[in-house]
Amino acid sequence: MVVLIIERAPQRLRGEISRWMIEPRAGVYVGHINALIREKLWEKAIKEIKDGSCIMIHKTSNEQGFEVRTWGDSSREIVDFEGLTLVRIPE
């Protein structure tokens, strides 16, 4: 399972992502895709998003069972706290 959240992305990128994943809410994509497609979509997203941001959450074999990646200026900050991934909201 992969969750991809994009903010301020061009329409062509949104269309490309929607070929592989569903969009239950604007800018939020969910799907079950393999690692190759996941990496290609991530590369495409960070290449095409200029002023926005991108967050990807996907299954992996760590203690929490998932990994969080971010790119760009987001309203949330991902923090590693002794091996745990936490989300911090800057003041």
Backbone as XML, in Angstrom:
<?xml version="1.0"?>
<chain id="A" units="angstrom">
  <residue number="1" name="MET">
    <atom name="N" x="0.849" y="-1.176" z="0.000"/>
    <atom name="CA" x="0.000" y="0.000" z="0.000"/>
    <atom name="C" x="0.893" y="1.238" z="0.000"/>
  </residue>
  <residue number="2" name="VAL">
    <atom name="N" x="0.541" y="2.186" z="-0.840"/>
    <atom name="CA" x="1.280" y="3.437" z="-0.956"/>
    <atom name="C" x="0.291" y="4.589" z="-0.853"/>
  </residue>
  <residue number="3" name="VAL">
    <atom name="N" x="0.664" y="5.614" z="-0.082"/>
    <atom name="CA" x="-0.108" y="6.848" z="0.002"/>
    <atom name="C" x="0.803" y="7.973" z="-0.472"/>
  </residue>
  <residue number="4" name="LEU">
    <atom name="N" x="0.322" y="8.774" z="-1.403"/>
    <atom name="CA" x="1.075" y="9.896" z="-1.947"/>
    <atom name="C" x="0.227" y="11.146" z="-1.780"/>
  </residue>
  <residue number="5" name="ILE">
    <atom name="N" x="0.790" y="12.155" z="-1.127"/>
    <atom name="CA" x="0.079" y="13.409" z="-0.896"/>
    <atom name="C" x="0.865" y="14.516" z="-1.582"/>
  </residue>
  <residue number="6" name="ILE">
    <atom name="N" x="0.209" y="15.220" z="-2.497"/>
    <atom name="CA" x="0.881" y="16.303" z="-3.208"/>
    <atom name="C" x="0.116" y="17.604" z="-3.002"/>
  </residue>
  <residue number="7" name="GLU">
    <atom name="N" x="0.867" y="18.701" z="-2.920"/>
    <atom name="CA" x="0.282" y="20.033" z="-2.770"/>
    <atom name="C" x="0.822" y="20.926" z="-3.874"/>
  </residue>
  <residue number="8" name="ARG">
    <atom name="N" x="-0.039" y="21.723" z="-4.457"/>
    <atom name="CA" x="0.315" y="22.676" z="-5.507"/>
    <atom name="C" x="1.063" y="22.004" z="-6.658"/>
  </residue>
  <residue number="9" name="ALA">
    <atom name="N" x="0.484" y="20.942" z="-7.185"/>
    <atom name="CA" x="1.088" y="20.174" z="-8.282"/>
    <atom name="C" x="0.407" y="20.527" z="-9.600"/>
  </residue>
  <residue number="10" name="PRO">
    <atom name="N" x="1.149" y="20.460" z="-10.709"/>
    <atom name="CA" x="0.527" y="20.713" z="-12.011"/>
    <atom name="C" x="-0.494" y="19.631" z="-12.362"/>
  </residue>
  <residue number="11" name="GLN">
    <atom name="N" x="-1.483" y="20.013" z="-13.153"/>
    <atom name="CA" x="-2.565" y="19.103" z="-13.527"/>
    <atom name="C" x="-2.043" y="17.864" z="-14.250"/>
  </residue>
  <residue number="12" name="ARG">
    <atom name="N" x="-1.022" y="18.016" z="-15.094"/>
    <atom name="CA" x="-0.495" y="16.862" z="-15.841"/>
    <atom name="C" x="0.098" y="15.811" z="-14.900"/>
  </residue>
  <residue number="13" name="LEU">
    <atom name="N" x="0.713" y="16.246" z="-13.799"/>
    <atom name="CA" x="1.249" y="15.301" z="-12.818"/>
    <atom name="C" x="0.110" y="14.583" z="-12.109"/>
  </residue>
  <residue number="14" name="ARG">
    <atom name="N" x="-0.921" y="15.309" z="-11.754"/>
    <atom name="CA" x="-2.079" y="14.691" z="-11.093"/>
    <atom name="C" x="-2.705" y="13.634" z="-11.989"/>
  </residue>
  <residue number="15" name="GLY">
    <atom name="N" x="-2.775" y="13.919" z="-13.288"/>
    <atom name="CA" x="-3.319" y="12.948" z="-14.235"/>
    <atom name="C" x="-2.455" y="11.710" z="-14.355"/>
  </residue>
  <residue number="16" name="GLU">
    <atom name="N" x="-1.141" y="11.903" z="-14.372"/>
    <atom name="CA" x="-0.210" y="10.772" z="-14.470"/>
    <atom name="C" x="-0.324" y="9.867" z="-13.246"/>
  </residue>
  <residue number="17" name="ILE">
    <atom name="N" x="-0.376" y="10.462" z="-12.065"/>
    <atom name="CA" x="-0.481" y="9.668" z="-10.836"/>
    <atom name="C" x="-1.811" y="8.919" z="-10.791"/>
  </residue>
  <residue number="18" name="SER">
    <atom name="N" x="-2.876" y="9.554" z="-11.279"/>
    <atom name="CA" x="-4.196" y="8.911" z="-11.224"/>
    <atom name="C" x="-4.309" y="7.710" z="-12.166"/>
  </residue>
  <residue number="19" name="ARG">
    <atom name="N" x="-3.352" y="7.523" z="-13.041"/>
    <atom name="CA" x="-3.321" y="6.303" z="-13.863"/>
    <atom name="C" x="-2.996" y="5.077" z="-13.017"/>
  </residue>
  <residue number="20" name="TRP">
    <atom name="N" x="-2.270" y="5.285" z="-11.935"/>
    <atom name="CA" x="-1.780" y="4.179" z="-11.113"/>
    <atom name="C" x="-2.480" y="4.060" z="-9.768"/>
  </residue>
  <residue number="21" name="MET">
    <atom name="N" x="-3.011" y="5.184" z="-9.260"/>
    <atom name="CA" x="-3.575" y="5.216" z="-7.918"/>
    <atom name="C" x="-4.921" y="5.938" z="-7.955"/>
  </residue>
  <residue number="22" name="ILE">
    <atom name="N" x="-5.773" y="5.697" z="-6.947"/>
    <atom name="CA" x="-7.035" y="6.427" z="-6.876"/>
    <atom name="C" x="-6.826" y="7.710" z="-6.065"/>
  </residue>
  <residue number="23" name="GLU">
    <atom name="N" x="-7.679" y="8.693" z="-6.303"/>
    <atom name="CA" x="-7.592" y="9.984" z="-5.617"/>
    <atom name="C" x="-8.871" y="10.202" z="-4.798"/>
  </residue>
  <residue number="24" name="PRO">
    <atom name="N" x="-8.912" y="9.685" z="-3.547"/>
    <atom name="CA" x="-10.131" y="9.815" z="-2.744"/>
    <atom name="C" x="-10.408" y="11.249" z="-2.296"/>
  </residue>
  <residue number="25" name="ARG">
    <atom name="N" x="-9.381" y="12.068" z="-2.288"/>
    <atom name="CA" x="-9.505" y="13.477" z="-1.927"/>
    <atom name="C" x="-8.482" y="14.246" z="-2.750"/>
  </residue>
  <residue number="26" name="ALA">
    <atom name="N" x="-8.726" y="15.504" z="-3.011"/>
    <atom name="CA" x="-7.817" y="16.285" z="-3.851"/>
    <atom name="C" x="-6.386" y="16.232" z="-3.319"/>
  </residue>
  <residue number="27" name="GLY">
    <atom name="N" x="-5.473" y="15.768" z="-4.155"/>
    <atom name="CA" x="-4.062" y="15.715" z="-3.794"/>
    <atom name="C" x="-3.640" y="14.508" z="-2.982"/>
  </residue>
  <residue number="28" name="VAL">
    <atom name="N" x="-4.567" y="13.622" z="-2.648"/>
    <atom name="CA" x="-4.254" y="12.418" z="-1.865"/>
    <atom name="C" x="-4.492" y="11.202" z="-2.754"/>
  </residue>
  <residue number="29" name="TYR">
    <atom name="N" x="-3.455" y="10.403" z="-2.943"/>
    <atom name="CA" x="-3.529" y="9.227" z="-3.812"/>
    <atom name="C" x="-3.208" y="7.980" z="-3.001"/>
  </residue>
  <residue number="30" name="VAL">
    <atom name="N" x="-3.948" y="6.908" z="-3.265"/>
    <atom name="CA" x="-3.771" y="5.646" z="-2.558"/>
    <atom name="C" x="-3.765" y="4.526" z="-3.581"/>
  </residue>
  <residue number="31" name="GLY">
    <atom name="N" x="-2.841" y="3.576" z="-3.405"/>
    <atom name="CA" x="-2.827" y="2.448" z="-4.322"/>
    <atom name="C" x="-1.880" y="1.356" z="-3.876"/>
  </residue>
  <residue number="32" name="HIS">
    <atom name="N" x="-2.041" y="0.225" z="-4.503"/>
    <atom name="CA" x="-1.160" y="-0.919" z="-4.265"/>
    <atom name="C" x="-0.323" y="-1.082" z="-5.531"/>
  </residue>
  <residue number="33" name="ILE">
    <atom name="N" x="0.887" y="-0.526" z="-5.512"/>
    <atom name="CA" x="1.772" y="-0.546" z="-6.678"/>
    <atom name="C" x="3.101" y="-1.162" z="-6.281"/>
  </residue>
  <residue number="34" name="ASN">
    <atom name="N" x="3.830" y="-1.677" z="-7.266"/>
    <atom name="CA" x="5.117" y="-2.295" z="-6.948"/>
    <atom name="C" x="6.193" y="-1.227" z="-6.736"/>
  </residue>
  <residue number="35" name="ALA">
    <atom name="N" x="7.357" y="-1.651" z="-6.265"/>
    <atom name="CA" x="8.431" y="-0.727" z="-5.906"/>
    <atom name="C" x="8.935" y="0.072" z="-7.101"/>
  </residue>
  <residue number="36" name="LEU">
    <atom name="N" x="8.995" y="-0.539" z="-8.271"/>
    <atom name="CA" x="9.476" y="0.163" z="-9.458"/>
    <atom name="C" x="8.543" y="1.321" z="-9.818"/>
  </residue>
  <residue number="37" name="ILE">
    <atom name="N" x="7.256" y="1.072" z="-9.862"/>
    <atom name="CA" x="6.284" y="2.126" z="-10.169"/>
    <atom name="C" x="6.316" y="3.198" z="-9.083"/>
  </residue>
  <residue number="38" name="ARG">
    <atom name="N" x="6.411" y="2.785" z="-7.827"/>
    <atom name="CA" x="6.477" y="3.731" z="-6.703"/>
    <atom name="C" x="7.655" y="4.685" z="-6.863"/>
  </residue>
  <residue number="39" name="GLU">
    <atom name="N" x="8.831" y="4.138" z="-7.185"/>
    <atom name="CA" x="10.030" y="4.969" z="-7.345"/>
    <atom name="C" x="9.911" y="5.897" z="-8.550"/>
  </residue>
  <residue number="40" name="LYS">
    <atom name="N" x="9.363" y="5.400" z="-9.651"/>
    <atom name="CA" x="9.190" y="6.227" z="-10.853"/>
    <atom name="C" x="8.212" y="7.379" z="-10.580"/>
  </residue>
  <residue number="41" name="LEU">
    <atom name="N" x="7.114" y="7.098" z="-9.876"/>
    <atom name="CA" x="6.159" y="8.152" z="-9.546"/>
    <atom name="C" x="6.780" y="9.187" z="-8.608"/>
  </residue>
  <residue number="42" name="TRP">
    <atom name="N" x="7.586" y="8.739" z="-7.656"/>
    <atom name="CA" x="8.258" y="9.658" z="-6.731"/>
    <atom name="C" x="9.213" y="10.568" z="-7.499"/>
  </residue>
  <residue number="43" name="GLU">
    <atom name="N" x="10.026" y="9.993" z="-8.380"/>
    <atom name="CA" x="10.963" y="10.788" z="-9.178"/>
    <atom name="C" x="10.221" y="11.806" z="-10.032"/>
  </residue>
  <residue number="44" name="LYS">
    <atom name="N" x="9.138" y="11.388" z="-10.650"/>
    <atom name="CA" x="8.340" y="12.283" z="-11.497"/>
    <atom name="C" x="7.733" y="13.406" z="-10.656"/>
  </residue>
  <residue number="45" name="ALA">
    <atom name="N" x="7.221" y="13.072" z="-9.483"/>
    <atom name="CA" x="6.594" y="14.075" z="-8.619"/>
    <atom name="C" x="7.598" y="15.132" z="-8.176"/>
  </residue>
  <residue number="46" name="ILE">
    <atom name="N" x="8.764" y="14.724" z="-7.694"/>
    <atom name="CA" x="9.722" y="15.723" z="-7.206"/>
    <atom name="C" x="10.343" y="16.522" z="-8.351"/>
  </residue>
  <residue number="47" name="LYS">
    <atom name="N" x="10.326" y="15.965" z="-9.542"/>
    <atom name="CA" x="10.844" y="16.689" z="-10.709"/>
    <atom name="C" x="9.861" y="17.763" z="-11.170"/>
  </residue>
  <residue number="48" name="GLU">
    <atom name="N" x="8.566" y="17.469" z="-11.132"/>
    <atom name="CA" x="7.562" y="18.368" z="-11.698"/>
    <atom name="C" x="6.959" y="19.358" z="-10.711"/>
  </residue>
  <residue number="49" name="ILE">
    <atom name="N" x="7.042" y="19.079" z="-9.421"/>
    <atom name="CA" x="6.487" y="20.012" z="-8.434"/>
    <atom name="C" x="7.530" y="21.086" z="-8.164"/>
  </residue>
  <residue number="50" name="LYS">
    <atom name="N" x="7.189" y="22.319" z="-8.494"/>
    <atom name="CA" x="8.141" y="23.430" z="-8.331"/>
    <atom name="C" x="7.976" y="24.117" z="-6.975"/>
  </residue>
  <residue number="51" name="ASP">
    <atom name="N" x="6.778" y="24.615" z="-6.694"/>
    <atom name="CA" x="6.541" y="25.376" z="-5.470"/>
    <atom name="C" x="5.746" y="24.599" z="-4.432"/>
  </residue>
  <residue number="52" name="GLY">
    <atom name="N" x="5.415" y="23.371" z="-4.719"/>
    <atom name="CA" x="4.578" y="22.580" z="-3.829"/>
    <atom name="C" x="5.377" y="21.643" z="-2.949"/>
  </residue>
  <residue number="53" name="SER">
    <atom name="N" x="4.709" y="20.593" z="-2.518"/>
    <atom name="CA" x="5.361" y="19.595" z="-1.675"/>
    <atom name="C" x="4.785" y="18.222" z="-1.976"/>
  </residue>
  <residue number="54" name="CYS">
    <atom name="N" x="5.501" y="17.219" z="-1.503"/>
    <atom name="CA" x="5.124" y="15.838" z="-1.771"/>
    <atom name="C" x="5.481" y="14.992" z="-0.551"/>
  </residue>
  <residue number="55" name="ILE">
    <atom name="N" x="4.559" y="14.149" z="-0.139"/>
    <atom name="CA" x="4.795" y="13.207" z="0.957"/>
    <atom name="C" x="4.392" y="11.829" z="0.466"/>
  </residue>
  <residue number="56" name="MET">
    <atom name="N" x="5.278" y="10.857" z="0.659"/>
    <atom name="CA" x="4.967" y="9.479" z="0.285"/>
    <atom name="C" x="5.124" y="8.592" z="1.511"/>
  </residue>
  <residue number="57" name="ILE">
    <atom name="N" x="4.132" y="7.746" z="1.737"/>
    <atom name="CA" x="4.157" y="6.777" z="2.831"/>
    <atom name="C" x="3.972" y="5.407" z="2.204"/>
  </residue>
  <residue number="58" name="HIS">
    <atom name="N" x="4.910" y="4.505" z="2.499"/>
    <atom name="CA" x="4.795" y="3.163" z="1.932"/>
    <atom name="C" x="5.291" y="2.108" z="2.906"/>
  </residue>
  <residue number="59" name="LYS">
    <atom name="N" x="4.816" y="0.905" z="2.690"/>
    <atom name="CA" x="5.144" y="-0.238" z="3.536"/>
    <atom name="C" x="6.625" y="-0.581" z="3.406"/>
  </residue>
  <residue number="60" name="THR">
    <atom name="N" x="7.236" y="-0.904" z="4.534"/>
    <atom name="CA" x="8.624" y="-1.362" z="4.545"/>
    <atom name="C" x="8.833" y="-2.226" z="5.784"/>
  </residue>
  <residue number="61" name="SER">
    <atom name="N" x="9.977" y="-2.849" z="5.870"/>
    <atom name="CA" x="10.220" y="-3.781" z="6.985"/>
    <atom name="C" x="11.038" y="-3.116" z="8.094"/>
  </residue>
  <residue number="62" name="ASN">
    <atom name="N" x="10.463" y="-2.111" z="8.744"/>
    <atom name="CA" x="11.073" y="-1.540" z="9.938"/>
    <atom name="C" x="10.100" y="-1.734" z="11.108"/>
  </residue>
  <residue number="63" name="GLU">
    <atom name="N" x="10.421" y="-1.180" z="12.262"/>
    <atom name="CA" x="9.582" y="-1.406" z="13.442"/>
    <atom name="C" x="8.156" y="-0.892" z="13.264"/>
  </residue>
  <residue number="64" name="GLN">
    <atom name="N" x="8.007" y="0.240" z="12.608"/>
    <atom name="CA" x="6.668" y="0.799" z="12.412"/>
    <atom name="C" x="5.939" y="0.165" z="11.235"/>
  </residue>
  <residue number="65" name="GLY">
    <atom name="N" x="6.682" y="-0.433" z="10.327"/>
    <atom name="CA" x="6.064" y="-1.079" z="9.175"/>
    <atom name="C" x="5.853" y="-0.166" z="7.983"/>
  </residue>
  <residue number="66" name="PHE">
    <atom name="N" x="6.300" y="1.093" z="8.089"/>
    <atom name="CA" x="6.172" y="2.024" z="6.970"/>
    <atom name="C" x="7.316" y="3.033" z="6.980"/>
  </residue>
  <residue number="67" name="GLU">
    <atom name="N" x="7.491" y="3.687" z="5.838"/>
    <atom name="CA" x="8.504" y="4.728" z="5.682"/>
    <atom name="C" x="7.809" y="5.979" z="5.165"/>
  </residue>
  <residue number="68" name="VAL">
    <atom name="N" x="8.275" y="7.136" z="5.612"/>
    <atom name="CA" x="7.717" y="8.411" z="5.171"/>
    <atom name="C" x="8.816" y="9.204" z="4.484"/>
  </residue>
  <residue number="69" name="ARG">
    <atom name="N" x="8.529" y="9.680" z="3.271"/>
    <atom name="CA" x="9.461" y="10.534" z="2.534"/>
    <atom name="C" x="8.781" y="11.865" z="2.273"/>
  </residue>
  <residue number="70" name="THR">
    <atom name="N" x="9.548" y="12.938" z="2.337"/>
    <atom name="CA" x="8.992" y="14.255" z="2.045"/>
    <atom name="C" x="9.888" y="14.995" z="1.074"/>
  </residue>
  <residue number="71" name="TRP">
    <atom name="N" x="9.290" y="15.934" z="0.361"/>
    <atom name="CA" x="10.030" y="16.807" z="-0.540"/>
    <atom name="C" x="9.284" y="18.124" z="-0.647"/>
  </residue>
  <residue number="72" name="GLY">
    <atom name="N" x="10.010" y="19.232" z="-0.621"/>
    <atom name="CA" x="9.398" y="20.550" z="-0.780"/>
    <atom name="C" x="8.988" y="21.163" z="0.545"/>
  </residue>
  <residue number="73" name="ASP">
    <atom name="N" x="8.276" y="22.271" z="0.440"/>
    <atom name="CA" x="7.814" y="23.016" z="1.612"/>
    <atom name="C" x="6.448" y="22.509" z="2.043"/>
  </residue>
  <residue number="74" name="SER">
    <atom name="N" x="6.428" y="21.796" z="3.153"/>
    <atom name="CA" x="5.184" y="21.224" z="3.658"/>
    <atom name="C" x="4.810" y="21.898" z="4.970"/>
  </residue>
  <residue number="75" name="SER">
    <atom name="N" x="3.553" y="21.828" z="5.324"/>
    <atom name="CA" x="3.098" y="22.389" z="6.593"/>
    <atom name="C" x="3.421" y="21.462" z="7.763"/>
  </residue>
  <residue number="76" name="ARG">
    <atom name="N" x="3.938" y="20.294" z="7.464"/>
    <atom name="CA" x="4.317" y="19.309" z="8.482"/>
    <atom name="C" x="5.799" y="18.963" z="8.327"/>
  </residue>
  <residue number="77" name="GLU">
    <atom name="N" x="6.425" y="18.599" z="9.424"/>
    <atom name="CA" x="7.826" y="18.200" z="9.411"/>
    <atom name="C" x="7.928" y="16.765" z="9.932"/>
  </residue>
  <residue number="78" name="ILE">
    <atom name="N" x="8.610" y="15.911" z="9.190"/>
    <atom name="CA" x="8.810" y="14.521" z="9.601"/>
    <atom name="C" x="10.094" y="14.454" z="10.426"/>
  </residue>
  <residue number="79" name="VAL">
    <atom name="N" x="9.998" y="13.882" z="11.621"/>
    <atom name="CA" x="11.118" y="13.834" z="12.553"/>
    <atom name="C" x="11.382" y="12.388" z="12.943"/>
  </residue>
  <residue number="80" name="ASP">
    <atom name="N" x="12.662" y="11.998" z="12.939"/>
    <atom name="CA" x="13.055" y="10.670" z="13.411"/>
    <atom name="C" x="13.399" y="10.799" z="14.892"/>
  </residue>
  <residue number="81" name="PHE">
    <atom name="N" x="12.664" y="10.114" z="15.737"/>
    <atom name="CA" x="12.889" y="10.159" z="17.176"/>
    <atom name="C" x="13.257" y="8.765" z="17.650"/>
  </residue>
  <residue number="82" name="GLU">
    <atom name="N" x="14.554" y="8.508" z="17.749"/>
    <atom name="CA" x="15.088" y="7.220" z="18.183"/>
    <atom name="C" x="14.492" y="6.056" z="17.399"/>
  </residue>
  <residue number="83" name="GLY">
    <atom name="N" x="14.421" y="6.214" z="16.082"/>
    <atom name="CA" x="13.929" y="5.148" z="15.222"/>
    <atom name="C" x="12.449" y="5.198" z="14.913"/>
  </residue>
  <residue number="84" name="LEU">
    <atom name="N" x="11.713" y="6.072" z="15.597"/>
    <atom name="CA" x="10.282" y="6.233" z="15.327"/>
    <atom name="C" x="10.061" y="7.472" z="14.469"/>
  </residue>
  <residue number="85" name="THR">
    <atom name="N" x="9.215" y="7.347" z="13.480"/>
    <atom name="CA" x="8.878" y="8.478" z="12.630"/>
    <atom name="C" x="7.696" y="9.210" z="13.239"/>
  </residue>
  <residue number="86" name="LEU">
    <atom name="N" x="7.898" y="10.492" z="13.511"/>
    <atom name="CA" x="6.850" y="11.323" z="14.094"/>
    <atom name="C" x="6.612" y="12.535" z="13.201"/>
  </residue>
  <residue number="87" name="VAL">
    <atom name="N" x="5.455" y="13.140" z="13.331"/>
    <atom name="CA" x="5.116" y="14.337" z="12.573"/>
    <atom name="C" x="5.060" y="15.515" z="13.539"/>
  </residue>
  <residue number="88" name="ARG">
    <atom name="N" x="5.754" y="16.580" z="13.159"/>
    <atom name="CA" x="5.774" y="17.790" z="13.982"/>
    <atom name="C" x="5.160" y="18.928" z="13.185"/>
  </residue>
  <residue number="89" name="ILE">
    <atom name="N" x="4.340" y="19.721" z="13.843"/>
    <atom name="CA" x="3.754" y="20.898" z="13.216"/>
    <atom name="C" x="4.540" y="22.110" z="13.713"/>
  </residue>
  <residue number="90" name="PRO">
    <atom name="N" x="5.318" y="22.745" z="12.811"/>
    <atom name="CA" x="6.108" y="23.912" z="13.236"/>
    <atom name="C" x="5.203" y="25.053" z="13.707"/>
  </residue>
  <residue number="91" name="GLU">
    <atom name="N" x="5.685" y="25.790" z="14.681"/>
    <atom name="CA" x="4.896" y="26.918" z="15.216"/>
    <atom name="C" x="5.141" y="28.165" z="14.420"/>
  </residue>
</chain>
